[in-house]
Amino acid sequence: MSEPASDHPVTAERPDSLMHSAGWDHVTLVGSNADDTVAFYRDVLGLPLVIRQPNLDREAVEHLFFDAGDGRMVTFFVDESRDSAEEQDPGIGAVHHLAFRVEADELPDIRDRLLEAGHRVSEFDRGAFHSLYTQDHNGLVIELAADKYEIPDDRRGEILAHAQAARVAAGDEYIDSEHLEAAMEELGIEVVANELPEAATGRDF
């Protein structure tokens, strides 16, 4: 019998498990057609299309690989017979949204370019980071997240776990800037804040 959810520790320590992942490789979504998928993920988000080949398990379907910018991939199974959808209603086990990291100083320009190109955009302070939201050609929510502080990639999980502990100790509901700062100070990491615009909390997609 598994332990109650309230007993699950939040920690950056590796668990005693069957295996340990070496990192994220790729996530694969069922897409619509190639033209609409490339038009959004390459021409709007700027993800290079690095592989285009038949799906090895189902040759009638094409498999597109896009580089998310750090060597990790987002891939799509596409079929020319599929039209793009405008809305999604994801259920259990479905993808709710994709989040891509962007540089904090580029956020205002990204927002303006998306709006000028006719894409709906909302912007929010998410507590642990700052995000823009838009949607792809199938109605999938796309999040563009910027760090509030200069966070080393190899310390990200450690910082977030310590920020979680600081949040719980303070009796706060969500992680926010003060918890991140406390975590970085505790870990001996220099606290360097990124310049970000003011934004409300929440999300309207």
N, C-alpha and C positions, 0 to 999 in steps of 0.2 A: 504494500500500500504506500502511495507517495505521501510525502510530507505536506501539511497544509500550506497554502500559498503564503500565509503570514510568516512562515518559518523559512522562506527562501531568502538567503543572505544576498545582499547587493554588494558586490566586490569585484575588483579588477583581477583578482587572483584566478588562475586557471582552475577549473573544477576537476574533481576526480571523475573522469568520464571515459568512455570507450576510445575516444580519439580527441585530438586537438587540431582545429583548422589552422592552416598556415596563412589564411587571409581570404578575402572575398575574391572570387574569380569572375563570375558573371551571373546575371539574372536574365531569364528568358521569358518573354511575354508573347501571348498570341496576339498578333497584330492584324491589320486589315490588309491593304495592298502595299506593294513596294514603293510606288510613287509618293503616296501620302506620307508614308513612314519616313522615307528619306527627306522629303520636303520639310518635315518638322524636326527630326532628330539631328540631321546634318545641317540643314539650311537655317533653322531657327536657333537650336541649342548649340550648334557648332561641334557636334560629335563626329569625328571622321568615320566614314564607312570603311572598315578594314577587311571584312570578308563578306562575300555574297556567293552563296552556293546552295545546292539543294539540301533540304533537311535529310540527314543521313538515315532517319527512321521512316521518312515518308517523302519520297522524292518529288511528289506533285506539289509540295509546299517548299517555298524558298526560305532560307535562313540568312538573316542579315545581322552582322556584328558591328556595333559601334563602340569606339573607344571613348570611355567616359572622362578621359583626361589624365588618369593616373595609371594606365595600363589595365584597369579593370573594365569589363565589358557589360553593355546592356544589349541583349539580342532579341530578335523578333522572328517568329514564324509568320510569314505573309503569304497571301494567295491572291492572285489578280481577280478572282471572282468575288472577293469580299469588298463591300463598300465600307467606308469609315463611318463610325457611329458618332453621334454628338453628345450622348450622355451615357453614364455608367451607373450601375446600382450593384456594387460589389457585395458578395455574400461571404460567409465564412470560408477561409482558404484562398480568397481572391486577393489580388494586389489592390491596395487602397491608394497608394501614390508612390512615385519615385522621387527621391531627393538627390540633387546634385550639389556638390559644394562649389561655391564661387568665392573669389577674392572680395573682401569687404569693400575695398576702395572702388571696385568695379560695379557695385550694386546699383547706384543711382543711374549710371549710363545704361546698364542692362535693362532696368525698369523702363527708361525712356524709349529705348529701341524697340522693346516689345510692344509698348503702347503705340508707337508710331507705325509699327507693322500691323496693327489691328488686333493684337492679342490682348484679351482681358487679363488684368494683373491686379493682385491685392498684395499688400505688404504688412507684415506683422512682426512684433517683438515676441519671440517664442520662449523667452525666458533664458534657455540655455544657448540660444543663437538667434539670428535675425533672418527672416525669410521673405522671399517673394513667392507668390503662387500664380500659376497659370494652368492651362490645360492643353493637352495634345489634340491631335485630329480625331481621336476616338473618345474624347471626354475624360481621359485619365488625368488626374491631378499631378502636376509637375511642381515640385518644390525646389527653389534655388536658395540654398542656405549658406549664410556667411557667419563665420565665427566672430563672437564679440571680443575675443582676445587672441593673441598669437599663441596657438596651442600646438605643440609638437605632435606630429602624427603618431609617434610611437608612445606618447604619454596620454593620448586622448581618453582611452578607457579608464585609466587610472585617475585622471582628473575628474571625469564624470562620476566615477564611483565615490570619490571623496566629496564632490559637490552634493551628491545624494545624501551622504552622511551629514553634511553641514545643514542641508535643508531639513532633514528629519530632526536634528538636534534643535533647530530653531523653531520647529513646529509649523513650518511653512508648507503650503500645499504644492508649490511648483519650484523647480530649480530656477534661480535668477542670478543676476550678475554678482551679488554679494556672496553667493554660495560658490560660484566659480572662482572668485578672487580668494576666498578663504581656502579653497582646495589647493590652488596654485601656491599660495604662501606656505601652506603646511608641507607641500611637497618640495619646496625650495625652487620653484620655477618662477622666473621673473614675470610679473604681471604687466603685460603691455596691452592696453586697450586699443581696439580698432575703432576708427571713426565711422559711425553709422548714423543714419537719419533717425529721428524720432518716429515711432510707430506705435499704433495701438496693439493690445494683445487680442488674440482670437484668430479666426479664419472664416471666410465667407464662401468657400467652395464646398 
